Amino acid sequence: MKTFLKWLIITPIALAILAFAIMNRQNVPVILDPFGSDIPGLRFEAPLFFVMFLCGALGVLAGGFVTWIGQGKHRRAAREARAEVARLRAMVPPANVVALPPPGANRAA
């Protein structure tokens, strides 16, 4: 059921992305110079869908990086808690396990 629902959601999204890519194949100029100078190394042409997908992928990577940085204090707290648990476990003496005598050992002869 879970797999079916996943495919039910992913399939239309994938078809929409595919349709977007097919309909936006024309080349667009990409200028990486914010000041508008005509340096040839900072200007190229690429299909529009490629530019859009690249921007989306860079946005996902940037968002993941910012989230990872923001969660640093939580990872540190978890690491410190694990260290404290290990320290406390080392302080607890092992349980004294008393072995039971084998069956028939207490019989009077």
C-alpha positions as CSV (number, residue, x, y, z in Angstrom):
1,M,0.0,0.0,0.0
2,K,2.8,2.4,0.9
3,T,4.6,1.6,-2.4
4,F,1.4,2.2,-4.4
5,L,0.9,5.6,-2.7
6,K,4.5,6.6,-3.4
7,W,4.1,5.7,-7.1
8,L,0.7,7.5,-7.1
9,I,2.4,10.7,-6.0
10,I,5.7,10.4,-7.9
11,T,4.3,9.4,-11.3
12,P,2.4,12.7,-12.0
13,I,5.3,14.8,-10.7
14,A,7.7,12.9,-13.0
15,L,5.4,13.3,-15.9
16,A,5.0,17.0,-15.3
17,I,8.8,17.4,-15.1
18,L,9.2,15.4,-18.3
19,A,6.6,17.6,-20.1
20,F,8.4,20.7,-18.8
21,A,11.7,19.5,-20.2
22,I,10.2,18.6,-23.6
23,M,8.4,22.0,-23.9
24,N,11.4,24.1,-22.9
25,R,14.2,22.9,-25.1
26,Q,15.1,26.3,-26.6
27,N,18.5,27.7,-25.7
28,V,18.6,30.7,-23.5
29,P,21.6,32.9,-22.7
30,V,23.0,32.5,-19.2
31,I,25.1,35.5,-18.0
32,L,27.1,35.0,-14.9
33,D,28.3,38.5,-14.7
34,P,26.0,40.7,-12.5
35,F,27.5,43.9,-14.0
36,G,26.8,43.0,-17.6
37,S,30.2,43.2,-19.1
38,D,30.8,41.3,-22.3
39,I,33.4,38.8,-21.0
40,P,32.9,35.6,-23.1
41,G,33.8,33.3,-20.3
42,L,30.9,34.4,-18.2
43,R,28.2,33.9,-20.8
44,F,26.9,30.7,-22.4
45,E,23.8,29.3,-23.8
46,A,21.9,26.3,-22.5
47,P,18.5,24.7,-22.8
48,L,15.9,26.4,-20.5
49,F,15.0,23.1,-18.8
50,F,18.7,22.5,-18.0
51,V,19.0,25.9,-16.4
52,M,15.9,25.4,-14.4
53,F,16.9,21.9,-13.2
54,L,20.4,23.2,-12.3
55,C,18.9,26.1,-10.3
56,G,16.6,23.7,-8.5
57,A,19.4,21.3,-7.7
58,L,21.6,24.1,-6.4
59,G,18.7,25.3,-4.2
60,V,18.2,21.8,-2.7
61,L,21.9,21.5,-2.0
62,A,22.1,25.0,-0.4
63,G,19.0,24.3,1.7
64,G,20.4,21.0,2.8
65,F,23.7,22.6,3.8
66,V,22.0,25.4,5.7
67,T,19.8,22.9,7.5
68,W,22.8,20.8,8.4
69,I,24.6,23.8,9.8
70,G,21.5,24.8,11.8
71,Q,21.1,21.4,13.3
72,G,24.7,21.4,14.6
73,K,23.7,22.2,18.2
74,H,21.3,19.2,18.2
75,R,23.9,16.8,16.9
76,R,26.3,18.1,19.5
77,A,23.8,17.6,22.3
78,A,23.1,14.0,21.1
79,R,26.8,13.3,20.9
80,E,27.3,14.6,24.5
81,A,24.3,12.6,25.7
82,R,25.7,9.4,24.2
83,A,29.1,10.1,25.8
84,E,27.4,10.6,29.2
85,V,25.4,7.4,28.8
86,A,28.6,5.5,28.1
87,R,30.3,7.1,31.1
88,L,27.4,6.2,33.4
89,R,27.3,2.6,32.1
90,A,31.0,2.3,32.8
91,M,30.3,3.4,36.4
92,V,27.6,0.8,37.1
93,P,29.2,-2.4,38.3
94,P,28.2,-5.6,36.5
95,A,25.3,-7.4,38.0
96,N,26.2,-10.2,40.3
97,V,24.7,-13.2,38.6
98,V,24.3,-16.2,40.9
99,A,24.4,-19.4,39.0
100,L,21.7,-21.9,40.0
101,P,22.9,-25.3,41.0
102,P,22.4,-28.0,38.4
103,P,19.2,-30.0,38.8
104,G,19.6,-32.8,41.4
105,A,22.5,-31.3,43.2
106,N,20.5,-30.6,46.4
107,R,19.2,-34.1,46.8
108,A,20.2,-35.8,50.0
109,A,22.1,-39.0,49.4
